[in-house]
């Protein structure tokens, strides 16, 4: 995408004033060195991106108000608490029906993944869906463990 918007500096220096106005107009201009091996930064997928392209992507995100945001402190605590609450509820509701329990846990995992994608594509919030899923699995396991202890002493059963 960026290579389509790239103009060699030789063409820029030899262009007329009107051509420069046509090319750049009211645009932000980023000057970079695109020679092989110069100013390259590794991406997580293994590719190397020229530094000027990285700056261009950030400038574009700033101009289009497309910044990625993180949940505030209350959200960072609320998301795992929701997962933990659901873990307890799933175990208590399913009682001894393991297949239903596993199905509900899988459904919660799908919901966490879907919500994660939706809040990223909409309001541009980034949260890890594995955090509430881990909380759900941990509290579900602990709830089963505690219920087995109570059951062995004649208490409630789940």
N, C-alpha and C positions, 0 to 999 in steps of 0.2 A: 504494500500500500504506500509506504513512504517513498519507495523508489520511483513511483509515478509522479511524485511531487518534487523530486530532486532535480536541481538544475546545476550543471557543472559551472564552476567559477569562471572558466574561460568564456562561457556564453554570457555570464552576467557582466563581466568586464567589457565585453565587446558589444553589448546591447545598447540600444538608444534609450533615451529618457522615457519615451512613450512606451517602449517595449517593457522596460522595468516596471512602469506604472501598471501596465496590463498584467504582468506576471504577479506582482506583489501587492499592488493596491493598498488595501487596509489590513494586510496580513502581518502576522508575526513571522519574522525571518530568523531562522536558526542556521548558523554557519558551522559546518563540521568537516572533519577529515575522514573521508570514506575510503582511503587507501587500505588495501588488505593488511590486516594485522595491527592497524593503528586504532587506538581508542575503542577497543572492543570490550564488551562486558557480558559475562556469561548469564544466560537465562536458565531457569530451573529445568527446562527440557533439553538442555545441552547446546542450543544454538548460541551464537555470540552476536550481540546487537551493538551496532555503532552507538557511541555515547550521544551523538546528536539526535538519533532516533528516539532514544529514551527520554531526552529532554523534550522532544516534540510531543511525545505521548503524554507527558505530565502537563505540558502547557495546554494541550487539547482538553485534557480532563479538567483543568482549572477553568478554562474558558467556557466549557459546557456544563460546569457544576456537577461533574460526574465523579466526585471523589468517593473513595471507599471509606466508610465510617465503621467504627467499632461501637458495640453497645456500651452504654454508660455503666458505672459500677453497679447500679441496681439491676440492670439487665444482665450483667455478668454473673450475678448471684441468682437471679430469678430463673434463668434458663436451666441450670443444673437442678435447681429445686423443683421445677416442674417435672423434669425427668425422674427425680427421686420420688416425688409424690405419685407419679404414674406407675412407677415400679411397685410401690406398696399396694396401690389400688388394683393393679393387674393381678397380683398374687392373691389378694383378699377376695376378689370377685370370682376368680377362676377356681378357687378351692383345690380339689384334687384332679381337675381336668387339665392335664399337662399340655395336651395338643392345643387346646384353646388358649392356654397361657402363652405358649410359644408363638401362636398366630397373632395374639394381641401385641406381644413384644415386637414381632416383625412389622406389624402395622404401625406401631409407634416409631420404629426406625425409619420406615418410609415417610411418615409424617414429618419427622425431624429433618430428613434430607430435603423433602419438598419445601418446607418452610425456610430452610437455609437458602435454597435457590431463589425462592420468591422474594425474600427480604434483601437478597443481593441484587436481583434484577430490578426490583422496585425502588425502595428507598436507599439502596446501595449500602446496606449493613452487612458486615461480614462476621459470621459466627460459625464456630466449628460444631457441626451436628453430632459429632462423636462425644462431646462433653455431656449433653443430656442423655444420650444413649448409654454411656458408661454409668452415669448416675442411676438410670433406670435399671440396668442390669445388676449393679451393685446392691441397690436397695431391694430389688426383687429377690436376689440370692439371700440377702440378710433376713428378709421377711420369711422366706421359706425355712431358713435355718432356725430362726427364733420360733416359728410355728411348730417345727418338729420337736424342739425342746419342750415347749408347752404341752404338745400332744403326748410326749413320753411321760409327763407328769400329770396327765389327765385333764389338761386345759383345753383351750379352743383348738380347732383343726382348720387347716387351709390346704 
